[in-house]
Amino acid sequence: MTTFFTVLILSYAVQGQELQMRMVYETQAECSEMMMHAEALVSDPLAVQCVRSDMISWAPRPPHRQASN
């Protein structure tokens, strides 16, 4: 199964200015797990989401074939 890098986007405000922090994870599962921890980084997050990219982080490779003589 092919997996794609997933970006955790944490949006928050400091003195009325909206900011974003982006962290990249190899799988959707890793990103989802870190969402809970990311919310603890700021006192009042505006939004926390995981967005899958189109960049492949892992893909199965075909087995090596022996050269025939």
Order of alpha helices (4+ residues) and beta strands (2+ residues): beta-beta-alpha-beta
